[in-house]
């Protein structure tokens, strides 16, 4: 005799609704709760019984062949699926409280409606009927990370939190700001450390950190002994105190270069004046003719000639550009010389010395000009009188010769005898008295 057994049939049970409870089977196999699926021999009649939890009503069934006195009956002539729906009993509502945490911002809403909470404000508490299933959804604002939950019965998706209001419940939704990576690299022949404000970077050990997007971070470089101050690249700005400022908007990278310390000196020579400055700053000679720079650092020197001086001539540079800039590679002790010479004057012409330049004309005529005008007068007496006045006024200078003056005719000199005769004659006319 050959005996053939039919293949077993699978029975699946689902629980739904705003309440809760368990489902068990006869014969045994289903215990839903944990076991909601079992196999039974073909043709086996199975009875399913629902037991509601506190605050829930007896289930209603779907998928049964028959329901008798609240019991679902199925015959396993094929695979079957049954749904038990538990609804909450009517009663006093239970309070649902939503707390928002973290440094970010987001919105939490509920289904059914009641909760609409944003940034800790709005409606963050709501009473729901006892046993009501409530689904909370958290949506982050721009610049915040996705929500994380605490206090849920389950999380149907990363943005959702489900609670059944069998009692008062509190749920915490945490939103953190979006974080962007700031990375610090150290370079150069020297060494040193970099720290950040706010804290996070301590490089040395920690040279990368995630800061909240939009954070202004200040980086401070501290050189080790024998190294120069940090020189920065990748900053938004470098303060007068040497701090690197960077606003974290997306991933950022900053380089701090520490160089072994060298010294650059500038010597000024020559017979003229001038000054020298450097880029990067340090030399201003003038007053500061030596300054520390990193060993291996390239420094460009610019010379400024004073009025009357020729452009400087350089020595000690690695290169001199077409615009007369001195480019120098700094060593442990480097000296550069800038020579300022006066502009060369044209040599005097050969041959006899030129006549001295005549003095500027006076507002009034010179003696020679005045004498020339005197000669134009009519009459010798007028000319002589004019000449005397001119000489008295202007002097006898200017190399002019004094013209010869006509001598006055000499009066005839009478002899003594004639004079005596004249006297005797006068006496005779007066009566002859002697």
Residue, then its C-alpha position, 0 to 999 in steps of 0.5 A: x500500500x502506498x500512502x501519499x501526504x499532501x504538502x503543508x499549507x502556510x498561514x500568515x497573520x497580520x495585526x493592524x489598527x490603533x490598538x494592540x493585542x496578540x493572536x494565537x491558533x488551534x492547533x498550535x503554531x501561530x502566536x502573533x506577537x512573535x510568530x505570525x506565520x506557520x505551516x499546517x497540513x493540507x485540509x486542517x481546520x485552524x481557529x484563530x483567537x485575538x486577545x486585545x491588550x489593555x486599552x484596546x478592543x477585541x479584533x475584527x477579522x478579515x481573510x477568515x472562512x467564518x467568524x464565530x463568537x469572535x474566533x476566526x476559522x480557516x481550512x488550510x486547503x491552500x495558503x491563507x492570510x488573515x488580518x486582525x485589527x485591534x482598535x483602542x477603546x474610548x477613554x481619557x486622552x493621553x498627552x504626547x510631548x515632543x522635545x526638540x534638541x541639538x544645535x540644528x533646526x527642524x520641523x516635527x509634525x504628526x499624523x493624525x494632526x495635532x503636533x506642529x513643532x519648529x525649533x522648539x516653538x509652535x505646537x509641541x504638545x497634544x492630547x490623543x485618544x487612548x490607544x491612538x497610534x501617532x506617527x511623527x515626521x521630522x524634516x530638517x531645515x537647510x543647514x541641519x542634519x536629518x533627525x534622530x529620535x528617542x522615545x519611539x515605539x518604532x521608527x518606520x523610516x529614518x524620518x518617522x517615529x511611531x508611538x501608540x498612545x496607551x499612556x502619556x508619551x514624550x519623544x525627543x527629536x534631535x537636529x544637529x547642524x550640517x558639519x563641514x570638514x576643516x583640514x589644516x596641513x603643516x609645511x615648511x622646513x621648520x615646525x610648530x602647532x596650530x589650534x582653533x577657536x572654537x575648539x576642534x583643531x589641535x594640530x599636532x594630533x588633530x588636524x581635521x575637524x567638522x564645524x557647523x556650516x557657517x562657523x567663523x574659525x580662527x587658527x593660531x600658529x605657534x612656532x617651535x624654537x628656531x622656527x619663524x611665525x606661521x605663514x598661511x594659505x587658504x584663509x579668508x583673511x589673516x589678522x594683524x596678530x597673524x591669525x588665519x580666519x576662515x568661514x566654514x562653508x563646505x570643506x576647507x583646507x588651510x596650509x600653515x608653513x613654518x620655516x627655520x629662522x634666517x636673517x636678511x640684512x640690507x647695507x646702503x652705500x654710495x654718495x646719495x640717499x635712498x631707501x629699501x623695502x621688502x615683500x613680504x614685509x620686514x625690511x624698511x631701510x630707512x629705519x629697519x635694515x635687517x629682519x627675520x625670514x624663513x630659511x629658503x624663503x624668497x624675498x623681493x627688495x625694492x629700492x627708492x632713490x632720492x631726488x638727484x640720485x640714480x637708480x640703485x645698483x645691487x649686489x648679493x641678489x639671486x636675480x635683479x629684474x628688469x624693473x630693478x627689483x632684487x630677488x634674494x633667497x634667504x639663508x641663515x645670514x644673508x646680506x644684500x647691498x644697495x648702492x645709491x650714487x648722485x646723478x653725474x653732472x655734464x663736464x664744463x666745456x674746454x677753452x677759455x673760461x666764459x665771461x661772467x654773466x652780467x648782473x641782472x638789469x636794474x630797474x633804472x639805467x646803468x651809468x653807461x646807458x645814462x651817459x649815452x643819453x646825455x650825449x644826445x642832448x644839444x649843447x655841450x654845457x647840457x651834456x656835461x651837466x647831465x654827465x655829472x648827475x649820472x656819475x653822482x647817481x650811478x657812480x663811476x663804475x661799469x668800466x666807463x671812462x670819464x670823458x675829458x672836461x674842457x679846461x677853463x681859460x686862465x685869467x691873465x696874471x698881473x705883475x706886482x708892478x702893475x698892481x702898485x701902479x693901479x693902487x697909486x692911481x686910485x690914491x691920486x684920485x682921492x686927494x693924493x694921500x698916501 
